[in-house]
Amino acid sequence: MFTDTARIIIKSGKGGDGHVSFRREKFVPNGGPDGGDGGKGGDLIFEVDNGMNTLNDFHVAHKFAAQNGEEGGGKRCHGKNGKDLIVKVPYGTIVKEASTGKIITDMSGDNLREVVLPGGKGGLGNMHFATSTMQAPRFSQPGQPGIELEVLLELKSIADVGLVGFPNVGKSSLITMASNARPQIANYHFTTLSPHLGVVGRDGESFIMADIPGLIEGASDGLGLGHDFLRHIERCRVLVHVVDAAGSEGRDPLNDIEIINGELKKYDPELLERPTIIAANKTDLLPEEENEALIAIKEKYEPLGIRVFPISAATGEGIPQLINELLRILSELPKDDRRFEKEYDVTSHIGDELPMEITKESDGTFFVGGPRIKRMLGYTKLESEKGFAFFQKYMKEQKIIDRLLELGMKEGDTVSVEGLEFEYRE
């Protein structure tokens, strides 16, 4: 079974918490803080495996998590770092954030290995918080949390040439005659359910040809398996539109071309700007003289720079000429694959990049909150004098006080910090 989409959950490792401890030795009765730092959480890494060509494995395993970092220890011992987790995917896999559909990464071109979710940093032990006025800090920093995302994997076929056209027009037969591919071929009106790739070669030159599953009218609107089919056309550098020139099933070849072009345009207008060839198939079923449909196709499309090649995938007639033309076109095109740009920034979930909200409320009070503030409060004991001093220092260093003053805060005003109320004194 060929699977080209999968939905999975990925998670990087949490950083280990910093440790709180003090030197306790026989002849050092007042030893200072020696709590070590927590270990870094493991990274979640995507890596291309050239031996894979489907996403079948991801329908068995649905969650992938790197290892958490270990907590720091006494005597300044650093916690062990968590192990990275490598998730192997086929070349050409797009990773998207599931809820928005935004692209996180495109595993193609030279991007064969990427840290998609970095592990959380380890928290600092209490040895880092000692000052001349706070010689015995009884708090440490928790490790940064790992990042968890639900992602959608999409495999977009990597091919130089894509064969497009209605079902049963002979695409599978053509790729069989032109390459070493051996797709299952039958005379049916539905369609191949997965793309077939074949290597086409002549005189030391070669290219990859993809039999894109047959399209139907309405495919660009998602009718049938439209979006699943159209996805595999996006990376092709040249399109070959295969049409039943003999109209063997009562179809109008010229109308078929216009319908498919309409579907391509609605899905992505840029597809119609790519080099295109029309392969007028099943000429073995035509009379010796050219029929009206073939003449009409040439008259309409050749003036537009789209060459029409009469071929027979059944007998091989015309296929060498078609391949030579494809080799010529490809030799004049850039070699680079189409890459999809990143749209989703995972760094917005990391460390000090966590959001913070500072607002003036309608009743005249001021509010400070958000994940960054919650994290700070999690490792600060406000009930102790030293903990409260650290809290005040944090508010100044993070320029929270400056922002509140810009919003109009005056002496005596109430400031709510994640539900804890304070009165501002200059």
N, C-alpha and C positions, 0 to 999 in steps of 0.2 A: 504494500500500500504506500502511495506517495503522499506525504503530508507536507504542506508548505506554509502552515501557520500553527502557532501554539501560544497559549497563554500560561505564563509561569510567574512565580513569586521569587524574587532574588533579595538577598540581604547580606550586607557586609557585617563584619564582627564588631561588637561593642568594645571600646577601650576598657582596659582594666582600671579599677578605682585606685586612687592613691592611698597610701597606708598612713595610719596615725600610730606612732610609737616613739619611745624615748630611750635613750641609752640607760641601761641599768647594769652597772658594773660595780664590783665590790669597792673599788677605790675611787669611783666617780659617782658620788651620791646625787649630784645635780646635773646629770647628763642632758644634753640638748636633744631636740627632736631628730629622729633618724628614720622617719617613715619614707620608704622608697616609692618610686613612681609605678603606675600601672603599665602593663604592656599594651602595645598598639593592637587594635582589632584587625583581623585578616581582611584583605581586599577581596572583592568579588570581581573576577577577571573573565572577560570573554576572549576566546582564542579560536582562530579558524583551524578546522581539521579538514584537510583536503580529501580525506577518505570518506567524509560524510556528504551525502547529496539530498537528504530529506531531514525533516524535523520530527520524524517518528518517535525518537527516544523521549521527546518532551511530553508525549502523551502517556508516558509511564511514570516519570518523575515530574512533579509539579512545583516543588520548592527547593531552592538552592541557597544555603547559608554558609558563609565563612565562619571561622572559629573566633570566639571572643578572646580578648587579651586577658591575662591573669592579673589579679590584684598585686600591688607592690607589697613588699615585706619589710620587716624590721632590719636594722643595720644597713639602711640605704639600699636594700636589695630591689632590683628592678623586676617587675612582673614579666613573665614570658609573653612574647608576642603571639597573637593568634595566627593560625595557618591560613594562608590565602586559599581561595577556592577557584579553580579554573573551570569554566563552563565552555565546552567545545561545541562549535556550531559550524554549519557548512559555509563555504565562501559565498558571499552575496546576501548574508542574513542582515536584515534591518531590525534593530531593537527599538521599540517604541514604548513610551509611557502609556499604560493601558487606558487610563481615564480620559486623557486629552488627545491621544494619537500622535503626540509630538515625538520626533525622532531623537533618540538618545545617542545612537551611533550606527554607522554603516560599516559592516565588517567586509570590506572589499578593497581593491587597489592595494596600497601598501599598509593599510590598517588591518593587520593580521592578529594583533594582540592589543587589548586595551583594558585598563583598569576602569570599569564602569562605575562601581561603587567603592570608594576608598573606605578602609576601616576607620573606626573612631580612634582618636588619639587617647593615649593613656592619661589618666588623671595624675596630677602632681601630689607627691607625698607631703606630709606636714613639714618636712625639713626645708621646703622652699618658702614657707610663710613666716619663718622666724625673723624678727626685726629687733632693733634695740629696745623697743617698747613692748614687743610681744615675743618673749623669748621661749614660750612654751605653747605654741599654737596647738589646740586640740581638735583641729579640723583638717581635712584634706580635700582634694578636688576629685569629684567622680569622673570616671572615664566618659568620653563622648559616646553617645549612643551610635549603634550602627544604623545604616540607612536601609529601609525596606521598601521595595517598590513592586507593584504588579506590572509586568511588562508583556507586550505582545511581540512575538517573533514572527517576521515575515521573510520568506525566502523568495528572492527575485532572481530568476534564471540569469546566468551570465552567458551571453551568446553574442556573437558578432552579427548574425543574421537571424531574424525571426520570421517564420512563415505564418501569415495570418490569412483568414478566410473562413467561410461558412463550413460547418461540418460536412464531411463526405465529398469534399472537392479534390482530395488526393494529396493532402499535406504529408500524411504518414507515408504514403507510397513514394513521394518525392524525396523525403529525407532518407528513406531506405535505399533508393537508387543512387543518391548523391554521396552517401556516407557509409560508415560502418554501423550505424544505428539499426536496431531491429525491433521497432515498435510493433505491438499487436495491431493487425490490420483486418478490418472486416467492413462489409458493405452495410452500414447502419446509419440511421439518421440522427443519432444523438451526437456524442463526441468523445474523443479521447479525454480522460479525466486528469491527465497529468502531462506536463511538457516532456518531450523526448529531445535529448541533445545528441548530436552526431558531429564527428570531425570530418570535414570535407577537405581533401587535399589534391593538388595538381602540381607536378614539377617542383616539389620541395616547398611549396607554399600551402598553407592550410588556414582554415577558420572554423569556428564553432557555429553550427546551425541548430536552431531550436524549432521544433514543431510545437508552436503555441496552440493549446487546445482551441477547438473551433468556437467561433463567436456566433451570437445570435442577435437579432434586433432587440434592443432594450438592454444590452449587456452593460452599457455605461451607467445605467440607472440601477444596476444590481440584479437585473432579471436573470433567472437561471443562476449560473455560477459566474456571472459577468465580471465582477471585480476580481475574483480569483484568477480568471483567465488574463484579464488586461494587465494585472500586476507584472506578469512575466515579459511583457513587451517593453517595459520602461528602460531597460538597459541595452536593448538591441541597437546597434549602430546603423543597420540597414534593414528595411522591411521588404519582404517579398509577398506580394498579395497573390495568393493562389486562387484561381477561379475556374469553374467548370465551363470551358468555352463551348462545349458541345450542348450545354443545357440539357444534359441527359435525364434530368428529373423534372423537366418542364420549367426550370428557373430561367430568369433573364440574367445573363452574366454581367451586363453593364449595370443593371439595377443592384445586383449583389455587391459590386464594388462600391457603389455610392452609399449603400446602407452601412457597410463595414467602415468606410471612411468617416461616415457620420458618427458612428460609435467611438472611433478613435479620437475624433475631434472633441466630442463631449467629455471624454475621459481626461484627455490632455492634448490641447491644441498643438503642442510642440511635436507630437508624434507625426503629424502630417508634414512637418518641415524636414524630416529625415529623408535621406536617399531611399527611393522606393522603386521597385521593379514589379511589373505584373507578369506572372507566369500563367499563361492561358493553357490550362491543362486539358487532358483527354482529347488531344487532336487526333488520336487514332480512331476516334468515333466520328470524326468529321469526314465529309466527302473530300475528294482530292483538292478541289478548289476551296478557297477560304470562304467561310460562311459569313452571313451578314453581321452576326454578333461580334466575331473577331475583328472584322473591318471597322465596326463602330467603336470598339475599345481602342484600337490604334488611332483612329481619327480624333478621339476625344483626349487621350492621355499622352500620346507621343509629342504633340505640340507643346505640352506642358513640361517636357523634359523627362517624362516617365516612359522608359522603354518597355515594350511588350514582347515577350518571348513565347512563341507557341511551343509547347512541350507535351510529351506523353510520359507520365510517370510509370505507365505500364510497360512501354517498349524502350524507354530511355532516350527517345528522340528529342533533340533540342536541349537536353540537360547539360552536356559539355559546354555549349555556348552560354547557357545561363550561368554556370559556375565561373567561366572565364570573365564574364562581366562583373560578377560579384567580387572576384579577386582584384579586378582593376579598380572598382569603386573603393574597396577597403584599403587598398594601397595608398589612396589619396586622402584618407580620413585620419584624424588623430587616433593614436593608439590607446589613449586614456579611457578607462571605463567611466561611465556616468556615476558620480558619487552624490549621495544625498547628504545635505548639510545638517549639522546638529541643530535641534530646535529646543531641546530640554536641558536645562542646566542643573545637574545634581548638586553643585556646590552650594546652592541655596539652602541645602539641608545640613550643611557641615559646620560644626564648631561655632566660631564667633560670627559666622554668616547667618546664624539663626536670627529670625526677625525680632524686633522690639518695637513696642507701641508706646508713644508718649503723646497724650492728648489733654486738652482742657475740656472738662465736662460742662454741660449746660447749667449746672447748679453752682459753678464757680470753682469746684474742686479740680484737682489734677490727677491723672491716671498714668501709671507706668506699669507696663506688663508685657507679656509675650514669652516665647520659649527661652530667650536668652536670660531674662530676669528670673524665670522659674528655675533655671539651672543654677544660677548664682545662689538663690535662696536655699536650694537643696543642700549646699555644702557650707552654709553660713548659719551659725547659732546666734540669732539676734538677742537672745536672753542674756548672753554674757557680754561684759563690757568690751572685751577684746573683739568679739564677733561683731558687735555693733560698730566698733571703730572700723573694722574691715569693710562693713557695709557702706559706711559713709565715704570711705576712700574709693570704693568701687563706683559709687554714684558720681563722684567727681572725675575719676579717671576716664569713665565711659562717656563723659560730657553730658550726662543726663541732667545734672543741675543746670548747666548752661542752656540746654534746650527748654527746660521748665521756665527759666527766667525769660527766655525769648517769647514764651507763650503768655507771659504776664504774671508769673508767680511772685507774690510779695510775702513779707514776713507775716506769719500767722495763718497763712493759707494751708489748707489740708491737702496732703498728697497721699493717694492710695497706691501702694506698691503691691500688686497682685492680692488685693484684699486687706493688706496690713496698712493701717492709717497712721500717718505721722504729721506733725505740725512743723512747718518750715520755720527755722530760726537762722538769721544771718550770722 
